[in-house]
């Protein structure tokens, strides 16, 4: 068996590794059952740790990025991930030799390396986010929500909640401006995100069954495509920020990553259609990517 694993080939590698892990864990479990209850418990914990490290290392967004395109990662991030991968392989070797103690120590080392890689990757991603552009987009959304709230309140002759009246929105925007002047753009973004969430909740309350339809008219398909591209890019930036600042379960993180990948794949296909002069197909493909982003945003509680 080749234990170098320098170039793991996608799922085939993961399946092969999983089979090896299960085989050796079953052997360890059999030994544990022959001993006392404490030993059996230790083997079960080892099995859980093996499964956890394997998923984190090869099936997380970070792990998939490391296997797919290491050159696109920050060197320090890839170095830490590689340390986790090496420790994991040492754990596998220890399992082959029926040495549960060494396997557990190697897995602890793998987890430490992976946590370091994740922390470094978060900082790298943070540096990539265009906060000024995101801030500008959030300002536009807040103003749009303000107009919608005022319009619906006037049509239904009902007051808008005090916390979301024009005065309150102006105060929040003044706070945002203060942060901008201090160079605290990320804090300004956070204020607007909180305001946007509150305004969305208020819109839901005062609509009371109303169907609100927003119509945007364009002169041609090229103009519509450019609008959708900007919307898609804005959603991508917002998702990156939410992904970084929220604690997610493995299942939700995997689903959001799947939606993000669907969107990115759709963008690539849309640009290809556009280059071929197939603007209608390009626009429809791009819109399908935006729909995938919308599904991802809903998992964060953001309704677009």
N, C-alpha and C positions, 0 to 999 in steps of 0.2 A: 504493500500500500504506500502510495506517495504521500508523505506527511508535510510536504512543503506548502502546498495550497497557495502558491504565489498568485495564480490567476483563477480564482474560483469561477466556475461557469454557471452562474445564475442558480436557478432552482435545482438543477441536477446536483450541484455541489451540496446545497442545503439538504436535499433528500438523502444523499449518501452519508452526510455527517449525522443526520438525525437517526438513520438506521444504525450507525455505529454506536451512537450514544445510547439508544434504547437497548441494544444488545448487551452492552456492558453494564448498564444500570440494572437490567434484569438479573444479570449474574450477581451484582452486588446485593440486590434485594434478596435473592435466594440465600446468600450467605447471611444476610441480616436476619432472615426468618429463622435460620438455624440457631442464631444467638439469642440475646435477650431483647426485650422490647425497646430499650434505648438505642441499640444499634440499628434496629429496623427503622426507628424514627429518624435517625441520622441519615440513613440511606434515602428515605423519602424526601428529606430536606435537600439532599444532594441532587436528587432527580429534579426537583423544582428549580433549583439554582441553575442546573444545566440548561433546562428549557428556557429559563429567563434570559440567560446570557446569550444563548443561540439566537433567540428572537431579536434581542437588542442589537447584536453584532451584525446580523445578516438581513434582517427583515424590517428594521426601522428605516425611516427616511435617511438618517445619517449613514447607516450601514449600506443601504442600497446605493447611495451616492459614492461612497468609498469604493465599492466594487465596480461600479459602472464607469466612473471617470475620476480617478484619484487626482489627476492634474488640475481639475477644477476646484479642488479643496485647498484651504489654507494649509501650508506644510505642517504647522504645529498640530492642527486638528487631525490630519492623516497620520502623523507620527503617534499620537495618543491612541487613535483607533487601531493602528498596527500593533501597538503594545498590547491592547486588549485582545486582538486576534491571536497573537503569539501565546499569550497566557491561556487562552481558550484551547489552543492546540496542545499545549503542555498538559492541560487537564485531560484532554482526550487520550494522550499517551499514558497518563497515570491510570486512567480507567482501563486501558488495555492491559496494564500490568496489575490490575486489581488493587490499586493503591488509592483508596478513597480519601485518605488524609491529604496526600499531595494534590489530588484532584480538587479538593475543597479549597486549599490554599491558592491554587492557580486560578480558580474561579473568582475568589475574592480579589485577586490582583487584576483579573480581567474587568471586573466591575469598577474598580478604582480607575483604571485606565479609561474605561468607557465614559464614566462620569466626567473625567477631565476633558475628554474629546467633546462631549456634549456642551460643557461650559464654554470651552473655547469656540465651538461652532456657533453658539448663541451670540457671543460677542462679535464674531465675524459677520453673522447675518445682520446684526444690529447696525453695523457700519455700512451695510449695503442698502439699507432702507432709505429711500429718498423722503425724509421727514418733511421738508418744505412742501414738496408736491402733495404728500398725503394730507398735510395741514390745509393746503388750499382746497383740496377736494372735500374735506370735512366741513370747511366753512361754507362751501356751496350747498352741501347737503343740509346743513343746519338752516340756512336761509330758505331753502326749498321747503323744509318741514315747517318753518315759521309761517310761510305763505299759506301752506295747506291748512295748518291749524287755524289761522285767522279766517280763511275763506269758509271752512266748514263751520266754525263757530258763528260766523255772521249769517250763513245760510240757515242754520238751525236755531239761531237766536239763543245761543247758550254761551256761558262764560268759559274761557279757557282756564285751566287750573292755574292758580296763582304762581306755582313754582315754574310755570312755563309761559308766563305772560311775556310781552315784549320787553318789559323792564328787566325781568330775570335773564332772558336771553342776552340782552345788551350787557348786563353785568358779567355774564360768563364770557362773552366775547372780549370785554375789557380785561378780564383776567388773562385770557389767551394772548391779547396784545402785550400785556405786561411781561408774560413769559417770553414772547418773541423778542422783545426789546432786550431782555436779559440773556438771550441766546439759548433759552431752555425750550427748544422746539418740541422735544419729546413730551415734556410736561404739558405743553399747549395741546398737543395731540390727545393726550389722556383726558384733559378737560372736555374737549369737543366730543370725544367718544362717549363719555358719560352723559353729556348733554343730548347727543344724538339718541342714545338708548332711552332716555327719559321722554324725549319727544316722540319716539316711535310708540312707546307705551301709551302716551296720551292720545296719539292718533287712533290707536286701536279702540280706546275707550269712547271717544267722541264720534267716531264714524257710525257706531251702532247699526251695523248692517249695511251701511252705504258702500257701494262699489266705486272706488276712486280709480279713474282711468287717466293715465298720463299719455298724451299723444305728442310725439316729436316728429315734425315733418322735415324731410330733406329734399334738396334739389335733385340729387342723383345718388346712385349706389355708392359712388366713391366717397361722398360726404357721409353717408350712413356708415360705411365701413370705418372711416376715420373716427367717428363718434364711438363706435363699438370698441375699437382698439383702445381708446382713452379710458372708456368705462372698464374694460377688461384689465388694463394695467393698474387702474386705481383699486379694483377689487383684489388684485394679486398683492399689492402692497399692504392693503388692510389685512388680508389673510396672514401674510408673513408676520405682521405685528401681533395679531391675535394669537397666532401659533406660538410665538416666542413668549408672550406674557401670560399664558393660561396653562394651568395644570390639567392635563387630559389623560383619560384612561387609554390603555393600549389600543382598545377597539376603536375608540373615537379618533385617536390620532391616525390609525391606519386608514380609516374611512375618509378622513379629511385629506390625507396624502393622496388617496386614490382619486378624489375629486379634483385636486390640484393637478395631478398628472393628466387627467382627462382634459382639463382646460388647456394645459400647455401643449398637449398633442394636437388639440383642435386648432390652436393658434398657428402651429407649424403648417398644418394642412391648409388653413385659410390663406396664409401668406403665399403658399405654393399656387393655390387657385388664382389668387390675385395676380401673381406674376404671369400666369397663363391667360390672363384676360377674362377669367370666369368670375366676375364680380358677384353675381347672385349666389353662386355656390360658395364663394369665399365668405360672404356675409352670413349665410345660413350656418356655415361651419363655425364661424367665430361666435355666433349667438349660442350655439350648442355648448361652447366652452364657457361662456358667461353663465349659462344655466347650471353648469357643474359647479362654478364658483358660488352661485347663489345657494346651492344645496350645502356646500361647505360652510358658508356664513351662517346658515340656519342652525348648524350644529353648535355655533358659538352664541346662539340666541339673537343674531342680527338678521332682521328681515329686510330685504332690499325691495 
